[in-house]
Each structure stands twice: as C-alpha cells, then as structure tokens.
Amino acid sequence: MDERLRFYAKTGLKVESINGNQVILEGGSHCPNAYPFSYFQELLESIGFSMETHDLGWVGVMIEGSKK
C-alpha cells in the first residue's frame, strides 16, 4: 500500500480515503466500477498521460496510462 500511495503522490493524484485494498481518489466514487471511462481519460490527460483500454473479456477492461 505504501508503494501505491507514493505513486499517487508522485503523479499528483489526491487520495480521499483507503478502504482495505481500495484507494479512493479525491472526488471519485467509492466503487471503482462506477467510474466512467471519461473520468479516467480526463484524469490521466490532466497529469500528462495518454490512455489506452484493453478488453479482457469477462474479466473487464484494463486501462493503461502512458506518459506522453
């Protein structure tokens, strides 16, 4: 968890709360599945990343952020 929090601090993402292994970002929903793709796209682009999605079938979708 410490490593994840250091990552969020480096990228400028503000953590609102921690619930077990879930890190809730500032202004976000308390359920990761409730975030629309546009939320992640705007968030990543605002800190200098581009976004790519990968369909993982029944598992869901993986969102990959790459530094521009």
A tleap script that builds the chain and sets N, CA, C and O, in Angstrom:
source leaprc.protein.ff14SB
mol = sequence {
  NMET ASP GLU ARG LEU ARG PHE TYR ALA LYS
  THR GLY LEU LYS VAL GLU SER ILE ASN GLY
  ASN GLN VAL ILE LEU GLU GLY GLY SER HIE
  CYS PRO ASN ALA TYR PRO PHE SER TYR PHE
  GLN GLU LEU LEU GLU SER ILE GLY PHE SER
  MET GLU THR HIE ASP LEU GLY TRP VAL GLY
  VAL MET ILE GLU GLY SER LYS CLYS
}
set mol.1.N position { 0.836 -1.193 0.000 }
set mol.1.CA position { 0.000 0.000 0.000 }
set mol.1.C position { 0.879 1.254 0.000 }
set mol.1.O position { 0.567 2.234 -0.676 }
set mol.2.N position { 1.966 1.219 0.752 }
set mol.2.CA position { 2.858 2.388 0.796 }
set mol.2.C position { 3.386 2.745 -0.590 }
set mol.2.O position { 3.488 3.919 -0.946 }
set mol.3.N position { 3.722 1.706 -1.373 }
set mol.3.CA position { 4.232 1.950 -2.725 }
set mol.3.C position { 3.154 2.603 -3.597 }
set mol.3.O position { 3.451 3.520 -4.362 }
set mol.4.N position { 1.917 2.140 -3.487 }
set mol.4.CA position { 0.819 2.737 -4.255 }
set mol.4.C position { 0.610 4.192 -3.857 }
set mol.4.O position { 0.406 5.048 -4.717 }
set mol.5.N position { 0.660 4.472 -2.571 }
set mol.5.CA position { 0.454 5.847 -2.111 }
set mol.5.C position { 1.580 6.761 -2.585 }
set mol.5.O position { 1.340 7.923 -2.916 }
set mol.6.N position { 2.811 6.243 -2.621 }
set mol.6.CA position { 3.930 7.033 -3.148 }
set mol.6.C position { 3.718 7.326 -4.631 }
set mol.6.O position { 4.018 8.426 -5.096 }
set mol.7.N position { 3.198 6.335 -5.383 }
set mol.7.CA position { 2.913 6.536 -6.805 }
set mol.7.C position { 1.881 7.640 -6.992 }
set mol.7.O position { 2.073 8.533 -7.817 }
set mol.8.N position { 0.788 7.586 -6.232 }
set mol.8.CA position { -0.250 8.616 -6.350 }
set mol.8.C position { 0.313 9.992 -5.995 }
set mol.8.O position { -0.028 10.985 -6.638 }
set mol.9.N position { 1.159 10.056 -4.993 }
set mol.9.CA position { 1.756 11.335 -4.598 }
set mol.9.C position { 2.640 11.888 -5.722 }
set mol.9.O position { 2.607 13.087 -5.999 }
set mol.10.N position { 3.433 11.018 -6.375 }
set mol.10.CA position { 4.314 11.449 -7.466 }
set mol.10.C position { 3.532 11.985 -8.659 }
set mol.10.O position { 3.946 12.954 -9.295 }
set mol.11.N position { 2.397 11.350 -8.959 }
set mol.11.CA position { 1.621 11.750 -10.132 }
set mol.11.C position { 0.651 12.883 -9.837 }
set mol.11.O position { 0.003 13.394 -10.750 }
set mol.12.N position { 0.544 13.279 -8.582 }
set mol.12.CA position { -0.335 14.387 -8.223 }
set mol.12.C position { -1.775 13.987 -7.981 }
set mol.12.O position { -2.635 14.852 -7.812 }
set mol.13.N position { -2.058 12.679 -7.960 }
set mol.13.CA position { -3.417 12.213 -7.689 }
set mol.13.C position { -3.668 12.276 -6.187 }
set mol.13.O position { -2.880 11.752 -5.400 }
set mol.14.N position { -4.759 12.912 -5.791 }
set mol.14.CA position { -5.055 13.084 -4.370 }
set mol.14.C position { -5.924 11.937 -3.869 }
set mol.14.O position { -6.957 11.624 -4.462 }
set mol.15.N position { -5.498 11.312 -2.771 }
set mol.15.CA position { -6.226 10.198 -2.174 }
set mol.15.C position { -7.228 10.749 -1.168 }
set mol.15.O position { -6.870 11.513 -0.272 }
set mol.16.N position { -8.490 10.351 -1.328 }
set mol.16.CA position { -9.540 10.782 -0.409 }
set mol.16.C position { -9.620 9.855 0.796 }
set mol.16.O position { -9.730 10.311 1.934 }
set mol.17.N position { -9.563 8.542 0.539 }
set mol.17.CA position { -9.637 7.578 1.635 }
set mol.17.C position { -9.097 6.232 1.180 }
set mol.17.O position { -8.875 6.003 -0.009 }
set mol.18.N position { -8.890 5.351 2.141 }
set mol.18.CA position { -8.430 3.994 1.875 }
set mol.18.C position { -9.418 3.055 2.546 }
set mol.18.O position { -9.731 3.204 3.728 }
set mol.19.N position { -9.910 2.076 1.774 }
set mol.19.CA position { -10.870 1.105 2.288 }
set mol.19.C position { -10.319 -0.279 1.981 }
set mol.19.O position { -10.519 -0.796 0.882 }
set mol.20.N position { -9.628 -0.883 2.941 }
set mol.20.CA position { -8.978 -2.167 2.685 }
set mol.20.C position { -7.879 -1.981 1.661 }
set mol.20.O position { -6.943 -1.213 1.882 }
set mol.21.N position { -7.986 -2.686 0.530 }
set mol.21.CA position { -7.011 -2.542 -0.557 }
set mol.21.C position { -7.440 -1.526 -1.598 }
set mol.21.O position { -6.710 -1.280 -2.558 }
set mol.22.N position { -8.622 -0.927 -1.424 }
set mol.22.CA position { -9.112 0.077 -2.368 }
set mol.22.C position { -8.619 1.455 -1.973 }
set mol.22.O position { -8.747 1.872 -0.822 }
set mol.23.N position { -8.054 2.154 -2.943 }
set mol.23.CA position { -7.663 3.543 -2.739 }
set mol.23.C position { -8.685 4.400 -3.470 }
set mol.23.O position { -8.838 4.291 -4.687 }
set mol.24.N position { -9.383 5.250 -2.729 }
set mol.24.CA position { -10.410 6.101 -3.313 }
set mol.24.C position { -9.785 7.462 -3.599 }
set mol.24.O position { -9.300 8.137 -2.691 }
set mol.25.N position { -9.803 7.858 -4.874 }
set mol.25.CA position { -9.218 9.138 -5.257 }
set mol.25.C position { -10.185 10.272 -4.976 }
set mol.25.O position { -11.399 10.075 -4.946 }
set mol.26.N position { -9.638 11.454 -4.773 }
set mol.26.CA position { -10.434 12.639 -4.469 }
set mol.26.C position { -11.509 12.856 -5.530 }
set mol.26.O position { -11.225 12.849 -6.728 }
set mol.27.N position { -12.735 13.047 -5.079 }
set mol.27.CA position { -13.838 13.308 -5.989 }
set mol.27.C position { -14.372 12.081 -6.696 }
set mol.27.O position { -15.258 12.192 -7.543 }
set mol.28.N position { -13.846 10.907 -6.363 }
set mol.28.CA position { -14.276 9.684 -7.035 }
set mol.28.C position { -15.347 8.942 -6.268 }
set mol.28.O position { -15.622 9.228 -5.102 }
set mol.29.N position { -15.935 7.998 -6.938 }
set mol.29.CA position { -16.942 7.151 -6.315 }
set mol.29.C position { -16.242 6.160 -5.392 }
set mol.29.O position { -15.040 5.930 -5.526 }
set mol.30.N position { -16.971 5.582 -4.473 }
set mol.30.CA position { -16.374 4.604 -3.562 }
set mol.30.C position { -16.424 3.196 -4.132 }
set mol.30.O position { -16.155 2.230 -3.419 }
set mol.31.N position { -16.761 3.071 -5.396 }
set mol.31.CA position { -16.743 1.778 -6.082 }
set mol.31.C position { -16.018 1.976 -7.410 }
set mol.31.O position { -16.497 2.740 -8.248 }
set mol.32.N position { -14.862 1.303 -7.637 }
set mol.32.CA position { -14.109 1.538 -8.859 }
set mol.32.C position { -14.910 1.269 -10.125 }
set mol.32.O position { -14.653 1.889 -11.157 }
set mol.33.N position { -15.881 0.352 -10.066 }
set mol.33.CA position { -16.675 0.033 -11.253 }
set mol.33.C position { -17.621 1.160 -11.639 }
set mol.33.O position { -18.185 1.137 -12.733 }
set mol.34.N position { -17.805 2.141 -10.769 }
set mol.34.CA position { -18.745 3.225 -11.043 }
set mol.34.C position { -18.107 4.375 -11.830 }
set mol.34.O position { -18.814 5.287 -12.260 }
set mol.35.N position { -16.801 4.346 -12.020 }
set mol.35.CA position { -16.132 5.420 -12.753 }
set mol.35.C position { -16.345 5.242 -14.254 }
set mol.35.O position { -16.108 4.149 -14.768 }
set mol.36.N position { -16.781 6.271 -14.975 }
set mol.36.CA position { -16.872 6.171 -16.440 }
set mol.36.C position { -15.473 6.304 -17.057 }
set mol.36.O position { -14.563 6.846 -16.429 }
set mol.37.N position { -15.308 5.808 -18.283 }
set mol.37.CA position { -14.013 5.920 -18.955 }
set mol.37.C position { -13.567 7.368 -19.064 }
set mol.37.O position { -12.377 7.662 -18.951 }
set mol.38.N position { -14.512 8.275 -19.283 }
set mol.38.CA position { -14.150 9.687 -19.441 }
set mol.38.C position { -13.465 10.229 -18.189 }
set mol.38.O position { -12.598 11.097 -18.287 }
set mol.39.N position { -13.845 9.726 -17.012 }
set mol.39.CA position { -13.206 10.159 -15.761 }
set mol.39.C position { -11.721 9.817 -15.791 }
set mol.39.O position { -10.876 10.664 -15.501 }
set mol.40.N position { -11.408 8.569 -16.144 }
set mol.40.CA position { -10.008 8.145 -16.189 }
set mol.40.C position { -9.244 8.880 -17.280 }
set mol.40.O position { -8.095 9.274 -17.080 }
set mol.41.N position { -9.881 9.064 -18.437 }
set mol.41.CA position { -9.215 9.754 -19.541 }
set mol.41.C position { -8.860 11.187 -19.153 }
set mol.41.O position { -7.729 11.626 -19.365 }
set mol.42.N position { -9.813 11.912 -18.592 }
set mol.42.CA position { -9.557 13.295 -18.177 }
set mol.42.C position { -8.502 13.354 -17.080 }
set mol.42.O position { -7.634 14.226 -17.092 }
set mol.43.N position { -8.579 12.425 -16.132 }
set mol.43.CA position { -7.626 12.396 -15.028 }
set mol.43.C position { -6.213 12.138 -15.536 }
set mol.43.O position { -5.278 12.850 -15.170 }
set mol.44.N position { -6.059 11.123 -16.374 }
set mol.44.CA position { -4.735 10.794 -16.899 }
set mol.44.C position { -4.185 11.909 -17.788 }
set mol.44.O position { -3.013 12.268 -17.675 }
set mol.45.N position { -5.019 12.456 -18.664 }
set mol.45.CA position { -4.558 13.523 -19.553 }
set mol.45.C position { -4.197 14.785 -18.785 }
set mol.45.O position { -3.313 15.531 -19.206 }
set mol.46.N position { -4.869 15.033 -17.666 }
set mol.46.CA position { -4.580 16.238 -16.882 }
set mol.46.C position { -3.210 16.187 -16.214 }
set mol.46.O position { -2.669 17.222 -15.825 }
set mol.47.N position { -2.642 14.977 -16.077 }
set mol.47.CA position { -1.315 14.859 -15.461 }
set mol.47.C position { -0.271 14.367 -16.469 }
set mol.47.O position { 0.779 13.852 -16.084 }
set mol.48.N position { -0.574 14.534 -17.776 }
set mol.48.CA position { 0.417 14.259 -18.811 }
set mol.48.C position { 0.501 12.823 -19.295 }
set mol.48.O position { 1.546 12.413 -19.800 }
set mol.49.N position { -0.564 12.046 -19.158 }
set mol.49.CA position { -0.579 10.669 -19.629 }
set mol.49.C position { -1.580 10.529 -20.772 }
set mol.49.O position { -2.527 11.308 -20.880 }
set mol.50.N position { -1.359 9.526 -21.622 }
set mol.50.CA position { -2.373 9.154 -22.608 }
set mol.50.C position { -3.011 7.857 -22.123 }
set mol.50.O position { -2.412 7.127 -21.333 }
set mol.51.N position { -4.223 7.567 -22.593 }
set mol.51.CA position { -4.957 6.413 -22.100 }
set mol.51.C position { -5.239 5.435 -23.224 }
set mol.51.O position { -5.601 5.832 -24.332 }
set mol.52.N position { -5.071 4.158 -22.932 }
set mol.52.CA position { -5.421 3.094 -23.863 }
set mol.52.C position { -6.204 2.049 -23.082 }
set mol.52.O position { -5.855 1.739 -21.943 }
set mol.53.N position { -7.257 1.504 -23.680 }
set mol.53.CA position { -8.043 0.477 -22.992 }
set mol.53.C position { -7.809 -0.877 -23.647 }
set mol.53.O position { -7.578 -0.966 -24.853 }
set mol.54.N position { -7.873 -1.932 -22.831 }
set mol.54.CA position { -7.710 -3.304 -23.301 }
set mol.54.C position { -8.892 -4.112 -22.786 }
set mol.54.O position { -9.111 -4.196 -21.578 }
set mol.55.N position { -9.655 -4.708 -23.700 }
set mol.55.CA position { -10.805 -5.529 -23.324 }
set mol.55.C position { -10.290 -6.887 -22.857 }
set mol.55.O position { -9.624 -7.596 -23.612 }
set mol.56.N position { -10.597 -7.246 -21.619 }
set mol.56.CA position { -10.140 -8.512 -21.053 }
set mol.56.C position { -11.269 -9.541 -20.989 }
set mol.56.O position { -11.233 -10.462 -20.174 }
set mol.57.N position { -12.260 -9.376 -21.847 }
set mol.57.CA position { -13.368 -10.330 -21.891 }
set mol.57.C position { -14.229 -10.246 -20.646 }
set mol.57.O position { -14.585 -9.153 -20.206 }
set mol.58.N position { -14.568 -11.401 -20.074 }
set mol.58.CA position { -15.460 -11.430 -18.909 }
set mol.58.C position { -14.827 -10.813 -17.670 }
set mol.58.O position { -15.533 -10.476 -16.719 }
set mol.59.N position { -13.506 -10.661 -17.668 }
set mol.59.CA position { -12.809 -10.063 -16.521 }
set mol.59.C position { -13.097 -8.568 -16.427 }
set mol.59.O position { -13.211 -8.019 -15.331 }
set mol.60.N position { -13.212 -7.918 -17.577 }
set mol.60.CA position { -13.465 -6.479 -17.591 }
set mol.60.C position { -12.558 -5.768 -18.570 }
set mol.60.O position { -12.183 -6.322 -19.603 }
set mol.61.N position { -12.214 -4.558 -18.243 }
set mol.61.CA position { -11.387 -3.724 -19.110 }
set mol.61.C position { -10.197 -3.218 -18.309 }
set mol.61.O position { -10.342 -2.792 -17.163 }
set mol.62.N position { -9.024 -3.268 -18.920 }
set mol.62.CA position { -7.830 -2.717 -18.283 }
set mol.62.C position { -7.555 -1.361 -18.920 }
set mol.62.O position { -7.599 -1.218 -20.142 }
set mol.63.N position { -7.276 -0.378 -18.093 }
set mol.63.CA position { -6.934 0.957 -18.577 }
set mol.63.C position { -5.441 1.157 -18.356 }
set mol.63.O position { -4.940 1.023 -17.240 }
set mol.64.N position { -4.739 1.480 -19.440 }
set mol.64.CA position { -3.294 1.672 -19.384 }
set mol.64.C position { -2.977 3.141 -19.632 }
set mol.64.O position { -3.405 3.718 -20.632 }
set mol.65.N position { -2.235 3.729 -18.727 }
set mol.65.CA position { -1.800 5.106 -18.893 }
set mol.65.C position { -0.328 5.150 -19.245 }
set mol.65.O position { 0.486 4.507 -18.582 }
set mol.66.N position { 0.026 5.898 -20.280 }
set mol.66.CA position { 1.420 6.035 -20.705 }
set mol.66.C position { 1.810 7.500 -20.658 }
set mol.66.O position { 1.054 8.370 -21.092 }
set mol.67.N position { 3.002 7.769 -20.127 }
set mol.67.CA position { 3.498 9.145 -20.058 }
set mol.67.C position { 3.716 9.662 -21.469 }
set mol.67.O position { 4.347 8.994 -22.289 }
set mol.68.N position { 3.189 10.866 -21.758 }
set mol.68.CA position { 3.338 11.466 -23.099 }
set mol.68.C position { 4.740 11.962 -23.296 }
set mol.68.O position { 5.062 12.497 -24.357 }
savepdb mol mol.pdb
quit
